[in-house]
Amino acid sequence: MKKVRFVLWAGVAITLAVYLALSFGHRTDRDGSGEISGNVAPSFQPAFALTNHRGRTVTERTYRGKWLLVFFGFTNCPDICPTTLAELASVMDGLEDKADSVTPMFISIDPARDRVEGLSEYVSAFHPAIVGLTGGDAQIADAARAFMAYYEKQPQESAPDGYTMGHTSAVYLISPQGAFIRTYSFDTPPVEIVKDLRERM
């Protein structure tokens, strides 16, 4: 009987491990810890057609020739988003003479609240090089799908308008040719990102 019980529990453990691996490979949990693994490149083609924080329509092709650091978030985010944008600002400062080769991007997954004017004020508060992008619901959904990024609206009474957004917290690195290279997980030290970028340039 004990042997049967052991086999059953072993099967449950294996099934759970597989489930968690598949789930966290495509979405983040509520505190932002689940990511696409840093150097494991899933098969996808980064693409978007959105409006930047200056009101201009842009696509991924607009930025050909630049390394892109792409982050999905929202301006009412209380912790992960401002922390990540502050770190991206540090990356840009740390790149010094190489900074012109890199464009950090903040793609809003909350278009109902993140309009062009407010987005412009938000990203500019962190670093002048950061590009804010927004659009309609369908445009945002298409961009997130292209990057295999997760986001969802979550009710929260204490949040502005009664909701918050769960979302992938990784930063995506895209090559000057428009290819996905890797992700940097949340809270990766800026110095590590700078080192990695300099080695690739």
N, C-alpha and C positions, 0 to 999 in steps of 0.2 A: 504493500500500500504506500509506504514511504517513497519507494522508487517511482511509482506512478505519479504521486504528488510532485516529486522533484522534476520529472519530465514535463508535466503540465506547466509548472511555474517557469521552467526554462523556456518553454515555448512562448509563454506570455511575455517574458523579458525580451526575447528576440524580436517578437512582433512589435512591442513598444519601442524598442530601439530603432527599428526600421521606420516606424511611423514618425518618430521625432526627427530622424534624419531627413526624411522627405518634407515634413512640414516646415522645419526651420530653414531648409534650403531655399524656400520660396517666400517666406514671410517672417516678420519680426514678432516677438511676443510683446506684451503690453509695456514692458519696461525697456524695450528696444535692444534686447540682447541677441536675437536670432538673425543671422545674416547668410547671404551667399558667401561661401568660403573665399577668403582673400585671393589665393592664387589658383583656385580651381575655376577655370573659365567655362561657364555654361554657354550653350550655343544660342546666341541671340544677336540681333543687329540693332544697336542703339539708334533710335529715331524719335523725332518730335516735330510738331508744327505748332508753335506757341507765340505769345506776345511777350516781348521783353519789358523790363521795368521803365523803358523810355517810350513804350507804346508802339514799337516796331514789330512786325511779324517776322519771325525767324524760324529756321529749321536747323537740324544738325549740320547741314551742309554749309550754313552760314559761317561755321567755326572751323572748317577744314584748315589744316595747317597749325592748329593749336592743340595742345594737350588739354583735355577737359576733366575737371573734378566736379562730378554731378551729384547733387544731394536732393532728395525729395523730403519736403517738410511743410510747415505752415507757420504763419507769423504769430499765431496765438499759442504756439507750443511753449510750455513753461521751462523746459530743461534741455532736451536732446538737441533741438534745432539751434537755439542760441549758442550752446556749447560748441556744436560742430562748426557753425559759421565763424565763431571766434577762433577756432583752431585753423580753419581755412585761411583766415586773415593772417594768422601767424605763419602758415605755410608760404603765403605770397610774400610776406616780408622776409622770410628765411631764404627764399629763392634768389633774392637780390637781382643780379644781372640776368638771371634766367626767367624772371617773373613774366616778362612779355610773351613768353612762349606758352603760358598757361592761362586758362580761363576757368575760374570757379563758378559753378552754376547752382542756383537754388530754385528748384521746380516746386511750385506750390501744389499741394494735393487738396487744397481747400479754396477752390475758386469762388465760392459764394461769399467769402469774407476777404479774400486776398485779391483786391483789384490793383490796377497798375500803379496808381498814385501811392497807396499805402505800402505796396511792395517796394517801390522805389525808395521810400524813406527807410524802410526796414533794412534792406540789404546795404544801403549806403552807410548806415550807422556802423557796419562791421568793417567794410573795406571797399574802396572805390572800384576795385577790379571785379567784385562779385556781381554776376548777372542774375537778376530775378526774372523768372518766367511764370506766366499764368495763362489761362485760357478758359474755354468752356468745359463743362463736365466731360463731354466726349473726347475733347482734345487731351485733357489730363489723363483720362482713362487709357487712351491710345498710347501716350508717352510712357505711362507706368507699365503697361503691358509689354511694350517694346523693350523696356529695361528689366522685365521680370520683377518689378518692384511691387510690394504689397502696401495697400492703405485701405482704411475703412473708417467710416464715421461711427463714433462711439458716444452714446448718451452720457452726460456728466453734469449734474445739476450745478456744481460749483464753477463750471467753465463758462466763458462768454457764450451767449446764445444757447446755453444748455447742452453743448456737446464739445468733444475733443476729437482728435484724429489719431488712430493707431497707424504706424507706418514703418517701413524699412528704414533703418538708421545708418546703413552703410553709405560710404562715399564711393562712387564709381569712377574709375580711371578709364578715359577713352583716349585712344591714340590720335595723332594729327591726321591719320588716314580714316578716322571714324570707326575704328575697331575697339571692341571691349577688351581691356587688358586684365583688370582685376578689381577687387573692392578693398577698401580700407575699413575695417570694422570700427564701430563707434568707440570714440576715445583713444584712437591710435595717436600716439604723440606726434605733433607736427614735425619734430626733428626727423622722425622715421620716414614720414611722407616726403619730406624735402630730400632726404638721402636717396630714397627709391627713385624719385623723379629725376634727380641729377644723374643717377646712374643710367637712366633710360634715354636721356637727351643726347 
